[in-house]
Amino acid sequence: MTLRLLLTFILAASLSGCTSSTSIAQENRNPLVASRYGDMQADTLANLFISKDPVTQQPGMKDLIEKKIDEAKTISTNARQLQQNGLMGLFIGIKEGVQGYALLLEKTLYFSSDFETKPGLNLHVYLTNAVDPRDVTFPDKTAIDLGEIQSAYGAQQYTLPGNTKPESYRTVVLWDTVLKRSYSFSQLSKQAGLEQAQ
């Protein structure tokens, strides 16, 4: 991440009124979160002009808001470019309901901010070469365990082991190691030309 991009995240957080700009900057390191954040911030600020909010008439505010809208759009654009460089997929439920996206970018697996799954007894995040985990005895010999799920709700990220070749993995699987069952999976692919996730 460039210093300029990091400063953009911090400035955006300061306008939002958040007490911890570092927190937002850290969350926006996840490209799935950053694209949503930038879009929503730009939209929220643009609506100040659309609704003719009196704050836009205060000295210096019009220029500041326009600058922050441009910065928010840059956050979204940069995040979507990063998404284009990775492999992404929508989570599909098997036995349990799930929603959200997964993005594999270099050696990091990201979940989107709208990710949600039913909690398990010991739900783990796996990567596998198998396109559909229902077609193999899971966990298959190519599956790697990235550890217990960090949360049943919201954005999160997992680092792949050092010797892992991310390009050889095609599917994320949420597997309960106690119940011995798959909760859901996400088939990863290039997203060129498609609408990107939030």
C-alpha positions as CSV (number, residue, x, y, z in Angstrom):
1,M,0.0,0.0,0.0
2,T,1.4,3.4,-0.9
3,L,1.8,6.2,1.6
4,R,-0.5,8.3,-0.5
5,L,-3.2,5.7,-0.3
6,L,-2.8,5.2,3.4
7,L,-3.0,9.0,4.0
8,T,-6.2,9.1,1.9
9,F,-7.7,6.4,4.2
10,I,-6.8,8.4,7.3
11,L,-8.2,11.6,5.9
12,A,-11.4,9.9,4.9
13,A,-11.7,8.5,8.4
14,S,-11.2,11.9,10.0
15,L,-14.1,13.4,8.0
16,S,-16.4,10.6,9.0
17,G,-16.1,11.5,12.7
18,C,-14.6,8.2,13.7
19,T,-12.6,8.3,17.0
20,S,-10.0,5.9,15.6
21,S,-8.7,6.6,12.1
22,T,-6.3,3.8,12.3
23,S,-9.2,1.4,12.6
24,I,-10.8,2.5,9.4
25,A,-7.5,2.6,7.6
26,Q,-6.8,-1.0,8.7
27,E,-10.3,-2.2,7.6
28,N,-9.8,-0.5,4.2
29,R,-6.7,-2.7,3.6
30,N,-9.4,-5.3,2.7
31,P,-10.3,-4.4,-0.9
32,L,-13.8,-5.7,-0.5
33,V,-14.3,-3.3,2.4
34,A,-12.5,-0.4,0.8
35,S,-14.7,-0.4,-2.4
36,R,-17.9,-0.3,-0.3
37,Y,-16.5,2.3,2.1
38,G,-15.4,4.6,-0.7
39,D,-18.7,4.3,-2.6
40,M,-20.7,5.0,0.5
41,Q,-18.6,7.9,1.7
42,A,-18.7,9.5,-1.8
43,D,-22.5,9.0,-2.0
44,T,-23.1,10.4,1.6
45,L,-21.1,13.5,0.9
46,A,-22.6,14.1,-2.6
47,N,-26.0,13.9,-1.0
48,L,-25.1,17.0,1.1
49,F,-25.1,19.0,-2.2
50,I,-28.2,17.2,-3.6
51,S,-30.2,18.0,-0.5
52,K,-28.7,21.6,-0.3
53,D,-27.6,20.9,3.3
54,P,-26.7,24.3,5.0
55,V,-23.3,22.8,5.9
56,T,-22.2,23.2,2.2
57,Q,-22.7,27.0,2.5
58,Q,-20.2,27.3,5.4
59,P,-16.9,28.9,4.5
60,G,-14.5,26.4,3.0
61,M,-16.8,23.4,3.3
62,K,-17.8,23.1,-0.3
63,D,-14.1,22.7,-1.4
64,L,-13.4,20.3,1.5
65,I,-16.4,18.1,0.7
66,E,-15.6,18.0,-3.0
67,K,-12.0,17.0,-2.1
68,K,-13.2,14.3,0.2
69,I,-15.6,13.0,-2.5
70,D,-12.7,12.7,-4.9
71,E,-10.6,10.9,-2.3
72,A,-13.5,8.5,-1.6
73,K,-13.8,7.7,-5.3
74,T,-10.1,7.1,-5.4
75,I,-10.4,4.6,-2.6
76,S,-13.1,2.7,-4.4
77,T,-11.3,2.7,-7.7
78,N,-8.0,1.5,-6.2
79,A,-9.9,-1.2,-4.3
80,R,-11.6,-2.5,-7.4
81,Q,-8.3,-2.6,-9.3
82,L,-6.9,-4.8,-6.5
83,Q,-10.0,-7.0,-6.8
84,Q,-9.3,-7.4,-10.5
85,N,-5.9,-8.8,-9.7
86,G,-7.2,-11.5,-7.4
87,L,-9.7,-14.4,-7.5
88,M,-13.1,-13.7,-6.1
89,G,-16.4,-15.7,-5.5
90,L,-19.7,-15.5,-3.8
91,F,-20.3,-17.8,-0.8
92,I,-22.9,-20.6,-1.5
93,G,-24.6,-22.3,1.3
94,I,-24.6,-26.1,1.6
95,K,-26.3,-27.0,4.9
96,E,-26.4,-23.5,6.4
97,G,-27.3,-20.1,5.1
98,V,-24.4,-17.8,4.2
99,Q,-23.8,-14.5,2.4
100,G,-20.9,-12.5,1.2
101,Y,-17.8,-12.7,-1.0
102,A,-14.3,-14.1,-0.7
103,L,-11.3,-12.6,-2.4
104,L,-7.9,-14.3,-2.7
105,L,-5.2,-11.7,-3.4
106,E,-1.6,-12.8,-3.4
107,K,-1.2,-14.5,0.0
108,T,-4.2,-13.1,1.7
109,L,-7.8,-14.3,1.7
110,Y,-10.4,-11.6,2.4
111,F,-14.1,-11.8,3.4
112,S,-16.5,-8.9,2.5
113,S,-18.1,-6.7,5.1
114,D,-21.5,-8.3,4.4
115,F,-20.2,-11.8,5.1
116,E,-22.4,-13.8,7.4
117,T,-22.6,-17.5,8.3
118,K,-24.4,-19.6,10.9
119,P,-21.9,-20.3,13.8
120,G,-20.6,-23.9,14.1
121,L,-19.0,-25.9,16.8
122,N,-15.5,-25.4,15.4
123,L,-15.9,-23.7,12.0
124,H,-12.6,-23.5,10.0
125,V,-11.6,-21.7,6.8
126,Y,-10.1,-24.0,4.1
127,L,-8.7,-23.5,0.6
128,T,-8.8,-26.4,-1.8
129,N,-8.1,-27.2,-5.5
130,A,-11.4,-29.0,-5.6
131,V,-13.9,-26.9,-7.6
132,D,-16.9,-28.2,-5.6
133,P,-16.2,-29.7,-2.1
134,R,-19.4,-31.8,-2.5
135,D,-17.7,-33.8,-5.3
136,V,-14.8,-35.0,-3.1
137,T,-14.3,-36.5,0.3
138,F,-13.5,-33.3,2.2
139,P,-11.1,-32.3,3.4
140,D,-9.3,-33.6,0.4
141,K,-5.5,-34.0,0.0
142,T,-5.1,-30.5,-1.5
143,A,-7.1,-28.7,1.3
144,I,-5.2,-26.4,3.6
145,D,-6.7,-25.2,6.9
146,L,-6.3,-21.4,7.4
147,G,-7.6,-21.7,11.0
148,E,-10.8,-21.2,12.9
149,I,-13.2,-18.6,11.5
150,Q,-12.5,-15.2,13.1
151,S,-16.1,-14.2,13.2
152,A,-19.4,-15.5,11.9
153,Y,-20.2,-11.9,10.8
154,G,-18.3,-9.3,8.8
155,A,-15.0,-8.6,7.2
156,Q,-11.9,-10.6,8.0
157,Q,-8.7,-11.8,6.5
158,Y,-6.5,-14.9,6.6
159,T,-2.8,-15.2,5.6
160,L,-1.7,-18.2,3.6
161,P,1.3,-20.2,4.8
162,G,4.6,-19.0,3.3
163,N,5.1,-21.9,0.9
164,T,1.6,-21.8,-0.5
165,K,1.0,-21.0,-4.2
166,P,-2.3,-19.1,-4.1
167,E,-2.9,-19.5,-7.9
168,S,-3.4,-23.2,-7.4
169,Y,-6.4,-22.9,-5.1
170,R,-9.9,-22.5,-6.5
171,T,-12.4,-22.8,-3.6
172,V,-12.8,-21.5,-0.1
173,V,-14.7,-23.9,2.2
174,L,-16.2,-23.3,5.6
175,W,-15.8,-26.7,7.3
176,D,-16.8,-27.7,10.8
177,T,-14.0,-29.9,12.2
178,V,-16.2,-31.3,14.9
179,L,-19.4,-32.0,13.0
180,K,-17.4,-33.1,9.9
181,R,-19.5,-31.1,7.5
182,S,-19.2,-28.2,5.0
183,Y,-21.3,-25.2,5.8
184,S,-20.6,-23.3,2.6
185,F,-18.1,-22.6,-0.1
186,S,-17.0,-19.9,-2.5
187,Q,-15.6,-20.8,-6.0
188,L,-12.8,-18.3,-6.8
189,S,-12.3,-16.9,-10.3
190,K,-11.1,-13.8,-12.1
191,Q,-13.7,-11.1,-12.1
192,A,-12.6,-9.1,-15.2
193,G,-15.5,-7.1,-16.7
194,L,-17.9,-8.1,-13.9
195,E,-19.5,-5.9,-11.2
196,Q,-17.3,-6.1,-8.2
197,A,-18.4,-7.0,-4.7
198,Q,-18.9,-4.6,-1.9
